[in-house]
Amino acid sequence: MHTCCRQVKDFLDYGRSLHGEIQAFYDNLNEHTDKERLKMLLGYLSRHEQRMEESLLRFEQVTRKEILDVWLSHAPRVSIQDMIGQCGATEGMGLDEMVDVALKFDAAMIKLYRDVAEHAADARVKGVFQNIVGMEESDANKLLCDVSAMREM
C-alpha cells in the first residue's frame, strides 16, 4: 500500500514511528514471558529498534534541509499490526520463531526504504534512502551473528 506525496522528513518520521511500534511489540512480549533466553533476545531486539529509531533521527539531523523538504511522489506504507498478524507472533513463541519474526520485520523495513529509493526522482533522495537500506541490511546481518552467539550460550 502507498500514499502519494510526503516530504522526505515526514517519511523519516514515519520510519521512526514504525521502529517505535516494533520496539513496543518486543517490550510487550518481554513483559509476558518467563523464558530467560527469550527475554534476553527480546531485550536485544528492543534495543535494536531503539538504535534504528535514533539512527533515523541522526539521518534527519545531518541531512540538508533542501533534501528533507523534497516531496516523494511514492510513499509506501506498512502496518506493523498486520505484519504481527501475518507472522503469527504470539506470547508463547520460542527463540527461533522470534528470530524469524524479527527477520521478517527487518525485511519489511528494508523493502520499504528500498521502494522509496527506487522510486525517488531526486538523486540525493535516492542516496539517502539507499544509505538507510545499507544501514538496515548491516543491522540485520549483525542480528544474525549476535543470535548465533546467543544460541551458543
N, CA and C atoms as a LAMMPS dump frame, in Angstrom:
ITEM: TIMESTEP
0
ITEM: NUMBER OF ATOMS
459
ITEM: BOX BOUNDS ff ff ff
-5.0000000000000000e+02 5.0000000000000000e+02
-5.0000000000000000e+02 5.0000000000000000e+02
-5.0000000000000000e+02 5.0000000000000000e+02
ITEM: ATOMS id mol type element x y z
1 1 1 N 0.847 -1.174 0
2 1 2 C 0 0 0
3 1 3 C 0.893 1.239 0
4 2 1 N 0.489 2.267 -0.702
5 2 2 C 1.249 3.504 -0.665
6 2 3 C 0.307 4.69 -0.764
7 3 1 N 0.828 5.794 -0.312
8 3 2 C 0.103 7.04 -0.463
9 3 3 C 1.005 7.987 -1.228
10 4 1 N 0.413 8.987 -1.749
11 4 2 C 1.165 9.944 -2.55
12 4 3 C 1.625 11.108 -1.689
13 5 1 N 2.769 11.539 -2.039
14 5 2 C 3.212 12.872 -1.678
15 5 3 C 3.446 13.125 -0.189
16 6 1 N 4.595 12.709 0.257
17 6 2 C 5.094 13.061 1.586
18 6 3 C 6.473 13.661 1.39
19 7 1 N 6.849 14.548 2.273
20 7 2 C 8.206 15.067 2.22
21 7 3 C 9.153 14.032 2.829
22 8 1 N 10.416 14.107 2.437
23 8 2 C 11.423 13.173 2.942
24 8 3 C 11.434 13.186 4.467
25 9 1 N 11.411 14.386 5.071
26 9 2 C 11.463 14.47 6.538
27 9 3 C 10.26 13.762 7.168
28 10 1 N 9.094 13.866 6.548
29 10 2 C 7.906 13.193 7.079
30 10 3 C 8.038 11.68 6.957
31 11 1 N 8.656 11.227 5.87
32 11 2 C 8.83 9.787 5.703
33 11 3 C 9.849 9.248 6.702
34 12 1 N 10.892 10.013 6.998
35 12 2 C 11.848 9.593 8.027
36 12 3 C 11.159 9.518 9.386
37 13 1 N 10.283 10.483 9.668
38 13 2 C 9.5 10.438 10.914
39 13 3 C 8.615 9.197 10.943
40 14 1 N 8.017 8.881 9.808
41 14 2 C 7.177 7.681 9.696
42 14 3 C 8.011 6.427 9.973
43 15 1 N 9.195 6.359 9.403
44 15 2 C 10.084 5.223 9.655
45 15 3 C 10.424 5.099 11.13
46 16 1 N 10.694 6.231 11.771
47 16 2 C 10.985 6.201 13.214
48 16 3 C 9.788 5.681 13.993
49 17 1 N 8.594 6.095 13.605
50 17 2 C 7.402 5.633 14.333
51 17 3 C 7.199 4.132 14.144
52 18 1 N 7.525 3.605 12.955
53 18 2 C 7.412 2.156 12.739
54 18 3 C 8.386 1.403 13.632
55 19 1 N 9.622 1.889 13.713
56 19 2 C 10.594 1.241 14.594
57 19 3 C 10.125 1.322 16.048
58 20 1 N 9.489 2.433 16.418
59 20 2 C 8.943 2.558 17.767
60 20 3 C 7.837 1.553 18.033
61 21 1 N 6.986 1.313 17.036
62 21 2 C 5.917 0.31 17.185
63 21 3 C 6.5 -1.093 17.352
64 22 1 N 7.527 -1.393 16.572
65 22 2 C 8.148 -2.714 16.676
66 22 3 C 8.805 -2.861 18.044
67 23 1 N 9.463 -1.808 18.505
68 23 2 C 10.082 -1.845 19.829
69 23 3 C 9.027 -2.089 20.91
70 24 1 N 7.898 -1.413 20.824
71 24 2 C 6.822 -1.602 21.804
72 24 3 C 6.31 -3.042 21.775
73 25 1 N 6.235 -3.636 20.585
74 25 2 C 5.821 -5.03 20.444
75 25 3 C 6.786 -5.946 21.195
76 26 1 N 8.09 -5.745 20.984
77 26 2 C 9.093 -6.561 21.676
78 26 3 C 9.027 -6.345 23.189
79 27 1 N 8.875 -5.1 23.608
80 27 2 C 8.796 -4.805 25.043
81 27 3 C 7.59 -5.485 25.679
82 28 1 N 6.458 -5.476 24.977
83 28 2 C 5.253 -6.118 25.49
84 28 3 C 5.458 -7.625 25.64
85 29 1 N 6.042 -8.255 24.615
86 29 2 C 6.31 -9.696 24.716
87 29 3 C 7.281 -9.989 25.848
88 30 1 N 8.267 -9.126 26.025
89 30 2 C 9.266 -9.319 27.075
90 30 3 C 8.623 -9.305 28.462
91 31 1 N 7.627 -8.452 28.628
92 31 2 C 6.928 -8.365 29.913
93 31 3 C 6.114 -9.622 30.215
94 32 1 N 5.756 -10.375 29.175
95 32 2 C 4.853 -11.509 29.353
96 32 3 C 5.514 -12.867 29.172
97 33 1 N 6.833 -12.905 29.189
98 33 2 C 7.494 -14.203 29.083
99 33 3 C 8.372 -14.434 30.3
100 34 1 N 8.513 -15.692 30.649
101 34 2 C 9.414 -16.034 31.748
102 34 3 C 10.607 -16.855 31.252
103 35 1 N 10.7 -17.033 29.936
104 35 2 C 11.818 -17.77 29.345
105 35 3 C 13.031 -16.84 29.289
106 36 1 N 14.085 -17.221 29.992
107 36 2 C 15.243 -16.338 30.143
108 36 3 C 15.918 -15.988 28.812
109 37 1 N 16.133 -16.974 27.968
110 37 2 C 16.783 -16.701 26.68
111 37 3 C 15.908 -15.817 25.793
112 38 1 N 14.606 -16.062 25.83
113 38 2 C 13.69 -15.246 25.041
114 38 3 C 13.68 -13.809 25.561
115 39 1 N 13.71 -13.64 26.887
116 39 2 C 13.776 -12.299 27.469
117 39 3 C 15.035 -11.573 26.997
118 40 1 N 16.145 -12.31 26.971
119 40 2 C 17.406 -11.723 26.532
120 40 3 C 17.301 -11.288 25.061
121 41 1 N 16.725 -12.159 24.226
122 41 2 C 16.554 -11.836 22.808
123 41 3 C 15.624 -10.639 22.631
124 42 1 N 14.503 -10.643 23.322
125 42 2 C 13.543 -9.546 23.184
126 42 3 C 14.145 -8.222 23.641
127 43 1 N 14.929 -8.256 24.71
128 43 2 C 15.626 -7.043 25.15
129 43 3 C 16.59 -6.545 24.084
130 44 1 N 17.311 -7.485 23.487
131 44 2 C 18.241 -7.15 22.404
132 44 3 C 17.482 -6.54 21.221
133 45 1 N 16.382 -7.182 20.83
134 45 2 C 15.595 -6.697 19.692
135 45 3 C 15.008 -5.314 19.969
136 46 1 N 14.567 -5.091 21.19
137 46 2 C 14.029 -3.791 21.568
138 46 3 C 15.108 -2.714 21.441
139 47 1 N 16.311 -3.02 21.936
140 47 2 C 17.411 -2.058 21.821
141 47 3 C 17.787 -1.819 20.355
142 48 1 N 17.711 -2.878 19.554
143 48 2 C 17.987 -2.768 18.114
144 48 3 C 17.021 -1.766 17.476
145 49 1 N 15.748 -1.886 17.783
146 49 2 C 14.753 -0.969 17.212
147 49 3 C 14.965 0.452 17.714
148 50 1 N 15.344 0.585 18.968
149 50 2 C 15.624 1.916 19.508
150 50 3 C 16.821 2.54 18.78
151 51 1 N 17.86 1.74 18.525
152 51 2 C 19.023 2.24 17.778
153 51 3 C 18.625 2.67 16.365
154 52 1 N 17.758 1.886 15.727
155 52 2 C 17.326 2.237 14.372
156 52 3 C 16.542 3.552 14.387
157 53 1 N 15.7 3.696 15.385
158 53 2 C 14.926 4.932 15.526
159 53 3 C 15.871 6.129 15.712
160 54 1 N 16.874 5.956 16.572
161 54 2 C 17.847 7.021 16.819
162 54 3 C 18.692 7.296 15.574
163 55 1 N 19.023 6.253 14.83
164 55 2 C 19.808 6.425 13.6
165 55 3 C 19.04 7.242 12.57
166 56 1 N 17.742 6.989 12.455
167 56 2 C 16.927 7.773 11.519
168 56 3 C 16.852 9.231 11.952
169 57 1 N 16.795 9.455 13.26
170 57 2 C 16.789 10.831 13.758
171 57 3 C 18.111 11.511 13.398
172 58 1 N 19.233 10.812 13.578
173 58 2 C 20.534 11.38 13.198
174 58 3 C 20.595 11.644 11.688
175 59 1 N 20.056 10.71 10.894
176 59 2 C 19.998 10.926 9.443
177 59 3 C 19.281 12.235 9.158
178 60 1 N 18.174 12.434 9.831
179 60 2 C 17.383 13.647 9.602
180 60 3 C 18.164 14.889 10.028
181 61 1 N 18.893 14.782 11.136
182 61 2 C 19.626 15.934 11.653
183 61 3 C 20.813 16.327 10.777
184 62 1 N 21.426 15.361 10.095
185 62 2 C 22.615 15.681 9.287
186 62 3 C 22.295 15.879 7.804
187 63 1 N 21.065 15.614 7.42
188 63 2 C 20.676 15.776 6.016
189 63 3 C 20.26 17.225 5.776
190 64 1 N 20.713 17.762 4.676
191 64 2 C 20.409 19.164 4.359
192 64 3 C 18.901 19.38 4.22
193 65 1 N 18.485 20.571 4.649
194 65 2 C 17.061 20.916 4.649
195 65 3 C 16.444 20.805 3.258
196 66 1 N 17.189 21.19 2.234
197 66 2 C 16.606 21.14 0.887
198 66 3 C 16.323 19.703 0.452
199 67 1 N 17.047 18.741 1.006
200 67 2 C 16.754 17.329 0.715
201 67 3 C 15.554 16.871 1.542
202 68 1 N 15.525 17.272 2.813
203 68 2 C 14.412 16.883 3.69
204 68 3 C 13.078 17.43 3.191
205 69 1 N 13.128 18.564 2.503
206 69 2 C 11.897 19.204 2.024
207 69 3 C 11.409 18.669 0.678
208 70 1 N 12.184 17.781 0.051
209 70 2 C 11.779 17.222 -1.239
210 70 3 C 10.519 16.38 -1.044
211 71 1 N 9.599 16.512 -1.987
212 71 2 C 8.37 15.732 -1.952
213 71 3 C 8.592 14.391 -2.645
214 72 1 N 8.134 13.332 -2.007
215 72 2 C 8.185 11.99 -2.587
216 72 3 C 6.863 11.733 -3.288
217 73 1 N 6.917 11.358 -4.545
218 73 2 C 5.673 11.042 -5.25
219 73 3 C 5.203 9.627 -4.92
220 74 1 N 6.098 8.836 -4.347
221 74 2 C 5.776 7.451 -3.977
222 74 3 C 6.186 7.257 -2.522
223 75 1 N 5.208 7.115 -1.65
224 75 2 C 5.479 6.959 -0.219
225 75 3 C 4.749 5.717 0.295
226 76 1 N 5.397 4.552 0.218
227 76 2 C 4.739 3.317 0.655
228 76 3 C 4.45 3.322 2.154
229 77 1 N 3.506 2.508 2.539
230 77 2 C 3.133 2.392 3.952
231 77 3 C 3.046 0.92 4.312
232 78 1 N 3.299 0.633 5.574
233 78 2 C 3.119 -0.725 6.091
234 78 3 C 2.383 -0.626 7.418
235 79 1 N 1.745 -1.716 7.783
236 79 2 C 1.066 -1.792 9.073
237 79 3 C 1.793 -2.816 9.931
238 80 1 N 2.351 -2.343 11.036
239 80 2 C 3.055 -3.252 11.945
240 80 3 C 2.072 -4.278 12.5
241 81 1 N 0.859 -3.849 12.811
242 81 2 C -0.134 -4.782 13.353
243 81 3 C -0.467 -5.873 12.341
244 82 1 N -0.583 -5.497 11.062
245 82 2 C -0.817 -6.512 10.026
246 82 3 C 0.365 -7.47 9.936
247 83 1 N 1.58 -6.921 10.028
248 83 2 C 2.77 -7.774 9.977
249 83 3 C 2.798 -8.746 11.152
250 84 1 N 2.43 -8.271 12.329
251 84 2 C 2.391 -9.144 13.508
252 84 3 C 1.404 -10.272 13.263
253 85 1 N 0.235 -9.936 12.723
254 85 2 C -0.769 -10.954 12.423
255 85 3 C -0.292 -11.947 11.383
256 86 1 N 0.365 -11.466 10.341
257 86 2 C 0.864 -12.345 9.283
258 86 3 C 1.981 -13.257 9.775
259 87 1 N 2.794 -12.765 10.695
260 87 2 C 3.904 -13.567 11.23
261 87 3 C 3.413 -14.604 12.23
262 88 1 N 2.199 -14.415 12.72
263 88 2 C 1.687 -15.318 13.739
264 88 3 C 2.402 -15.136 15.068
265 89 1 N 2.871 -13.922 15.321
266 89 2 C 3.619 -13.639 16.541
267 89 3 C 2.705 -13.706 17.76
268 90 1 N 3.108 -14.523 18.722
269 90 2 C 2.329 -14.68 19.949
270 90 3 C 3.259 -14.704 21.15
271 91 1 N 2.666 -14.589 22.319
272 91 2 C 3.445 -14.591 23.555
273 91 3 C 4.143 -15.921 23.803
274 92 1 N 3.641 -17.02 23.284
275 92 2 C 4.217 -18.327 23.558
276 92 3 C 5.317 -18.762 22.606
277 93 1 N 5.807 -17.852 21.789
278 93 2 C 6.812 -18.208 20.786
279 93 3 C 8.132 -18.608 21.429
280 94 1 N 8.86 -19.453 20.699
281 94 2 C 10.2 -19.831 21.121
282 94 3 C 11.237 -18.9 20.511
283 95 1 N 12.484 -19.146 20.843
284 95 2 C 13.588 -18.309 20.391
285 95 3 C 13.696 -18.273 18.863
286 96 1 N 13.694 -19.432 18.226
287 96 2 C 13.837 -19.48 16.764
288 96 3 C 12.669 -18.802 16.057
289 97 1 N 11.467 -18.997 16.581
290 97 2 C 10.29 -18.36 15.981
291 97 3 C 10.381 -16.835 16.106
292 98 1 N 10.891 -16.371 17.248
293 98 2 C 11.017 -14.928 17.456
294 98 3 C 12.078 -14.341 16.535
295 99 1 N 13.157 -15.08 16.315
296 99 2 C 14.184 -14.627 15.374
297 99 3 C 13.578 -14.501 13.981
298 100 1 N 12.762 -15.479 13.586
299 100 2 C 12.098 -15.417 12.278
300 100 3 C 11.219 -14.173 12.163
301 101 1 N 10.478 -13.86 13.215
302 101 2 C 9.627 -12.666 13.214
303 101 3 C 10.492 -11.413 13.073
304 102 1 N 11.581 -11.355 13.837
305 102 2 C 12.47 -10.188 13.781
306 102 3 C 13.043 -10.006 12.379
307 103 1 N 13.422 -11.108 11.753
308 103 2 C 13.971 -11.027 10.396
309 103 3 C 12.905 -10.584 9.393
310 104 1 N 11.663 -10.98 9.624
311 104 2 C 10.568 -10.523 8.751
312 104 3 C 10.33 -9.025 8.919
313 105 1 N 10.392 -8.546 10.163
314 105 2 C 10.265 -7.103 10.394
315 105 3 C 11.39 -6.363 9.674
316 106 1 N 12.628 -6.855 9.844
317 106 2 C 13.771 -6.21 9.193
318 106 3 C 13.602 -6.208 7.678
319 107 1 N 13.181 -7.339 7.127
320 107 2 C 12.991 -7.437 5.67
321 107 3 C 11.926 -6.449 5.191
322 108 1 N 10.863 -6.29 5.964
323 108 2 C 9.796 -5.354 5.587
324 108 3 C 10.3 -3.912 5.612
325 109 1 N 11.112 -3.581 6.608
326 109 2 C 11.648 -2.224 6.682
327 109 3 C 12.633 -1.972 5.537
328 110 1 N 13.458 -2.96 5.229
329 110 2 C 14.396 -2.832 4.11
330 110 3 C 13.623 -2.631 2.81
331 111 1 N 12.578 -3.422 2.623
332 111 2 C 11.753 -3.31 1.413
333 111 3 C 11.112 -1.924 1.326
334 112 1 N 10.644 -1.416 2.447
335 112 2 C 10.015 -0.097 2.493
336 112 3 C 10.988 0.983 2.023
337 113 1 N 12.18 1.003 2.607
338 113 2 C 13.163 2.028 2.254
339 113 3 C 13.697 1.831 0.831
340 114 1 N 13.875 0.579 0.426
341 114 2 C 14.349 0.304 -0.935
342 114 3 C 13.313 0.79 -1.959
343 115 1 N 12.045 0.588 -1.642
344 115 2 C 10.963 1.028 -2.519
345 115 3 C 11.017 2.545 -2.721
346 116 1 N 11.246 3.276 -1.632
347 116 2 C 11.347 4.735 -1.744
348 116 3 C 12.56 5.103 -2.598
349 117 1 N 13.697 4.456 -2.342
350 117 2 C 14.919 4.751 -3.103
351 117 3 C 14.715 4.497 -4.591
352 118 1 N 14.076 3.388 -4.92
353 118 2 C 13.884 3.029 -6.328
354 118 3 C 12.955 3.992 -7.061
355 119 1 N 12.022 4.597 -6.337
356 119 2 C 11.053 5.494 -6.971
357 119 3 C 11.418 6.973 -6.84
358 120 1 N 12.495 7.272 -6.127
359 120 2 C 12.874 8.673 -5.924
360 120 3 C 13.399 9.272 -7.224
361 121 1 N 12.854 10.412 -7.59
362 121 2 C 13.297 11.097 -8.808
363 121 3 C 14.584 11.884 -8.557
364 122 1 N 14.764 12.353 -7.344
365 122 2 C 15.926 13.159 -6.966
366 122 3 C 17.072 12.233 -6.546
367 123 1 N 18.226 12.383 -7.177
368 123 2 C 19.375 11.511 -6.891
369 123 3 C 19.832 11.627 -5.439
370 124 1 N 19.717 12.821 -4.854
371 124 2 C 20.126 12.999 -3.45
372 124 3 C 19.204 12.215 -2.523
373 125 1 N 17.921 12.242 -2.811
374 125 2 C 16.94 11.5 -2.007
375 125 3 C 17.176 10.003 -2.171
376 126 1 N 17.406 9.591 -3.403
377 126 2 C 17.713 8.182 -3.674
378 126 3 C 18.915 7.75 -2.829
379 127 1 N 19.94 8.592 -2.771
380 127 2 C 21.136 8.291 -1.986
381 127 3 C 20.847 8.161 -0.502
382 128 1 N 20.015 9.051 0.028
383 128 2 C 19.647 8.986 1.45
384 128 3 C 18.997 7.641 1.76
385 129 1 N 18.031 7.247 0.943
386 129 2 C 17.309 6.004 1.231
387 129 3 C 18.149 4.763 0.927
388 130 1 N 19.07 4.856 -0.028
389 130 2 C 19.989 3.74 -0.245
390 130 3 C 20.91 3.571 0.96
391 131 1 N 21.33 4.682 1.556
392 131 2 C 22.145 4.608 2.776
393 131 3 C 21.365 3.973 3.919
394 132 1 N 20.089 4.314 4.03
395 132 2 C 19.255 3.728 5.084
396 132 3 C 19.088 2.232 4.842
397 133 1 N 18.895 1.831 3.588
398 133 2 C 18.808 0.4 3.255
399 133 3 C 20.094 -0.3 3.679
400 134 1 N 21.236 0.294 3.366
401 134 2 C 22.517 -0.294 3.756
402 134 3 C 22.642 -0.441 5.259
403 135 1 N 22.199 0.581 5.99
404 135 2 C 22.236 0.537 7.448
405 135 3 C 21.337 -0.583 7.972
406 136 1 N 20.138 -0.696 7.422
407 136 2 C 19.193 -1.741 7.844
408 136 3 C 19.751 -3.132 7.532
409 137 1 N 20.337 -3.298 6.346
410 137 2 C 20.892 -4.604 5.974
411 137 3 C 22.06 -4.979 6.876
412 138 1 N 22.9 -4.018 7.171
413 138 2 C 24.032 -4.255 8.066
414 138 3 C 23.546 -4.672 9.449
415 139 1 N 22.518 -3.991 9.933
416 139 2 C 21.967 -4.322 11.246
417 139 3 C 21.31 -5.701 11.244
418 140 1 N 20.652 -6.076 10.153
419 140 2 C 20.037 -7.407 10.059
420 140 3 C 21.115 -8.489 10.089
421 141 1 N 22.235 -8.249 9.413
422 141 2 C 23.341 -9.212 9.443
423 141 3 C 23.944 -9.315 10.835
424 142 1 N 24.066 -8.182 11.512
425 142 2 C 24.581 -8.176 12.887
426 142 3 C 23.646 -8.967 13.792
427 143 1 N 22.351 -8.816 13.584
428 143 2 C 21.371 -9.568 14.366
429 143 3 C 21.611 -11.066 14.219
430 144 1 N 21.804 -11.526 12.992
431 144 2 C 22.036 -12.957 12.766
432 144 3 C 23.288 -13.441 13.487
433 145 1 N 24.356 -12.663 13.423
434 145 2 C 25.599 -13.04 14.112
435 145 3 C 25.401 -13.066 15.625
436 146 1 N 24.737 -12.046 16.146
437 146 2 C 24.526 -11.97 17.591
438 146 3 C 23.615 -13.082 18.089
439 147 1 N 22.604 -13.442 17.306
440 147 2 C 21.703 -14.528 17.697
441 147 3 C 22.45 -15.859 17.693
442 148 1 N 23.331 -16.046 16.724
443 148 2 C 24.14 -17.272 16.7
444 148 3 C 24.975 -17.377 17.965
445 149 1 N 25.573 -16.272 18.369
446 149 2 C 26.366 -16.26 19.602
447 149 3 C 25.48 -16.516 20.815
448 150 1 N 24.265 -15.967 20.794
449 150 2 C 23.335 -16.146 21.905
450 150 3 C 22.927 -17.615 22.038
451 151 1 N 22.763 -18.29 20.915
452 151 2 C 22.369 -19.703 20.938
453 151 3 C 23.455 -20.575 21.553
454 152 1 N 24.703 -20.16 21.412
455 152 2 C 25.82 -20.937 21.928
456 152 3 C 26.027 -20.746 23.419
457 153 1 N 25.338 -19.803 24
458 153 2 C 25.489 -19.53 25.439
459 153 3 C 24.898 -20.64 26.275
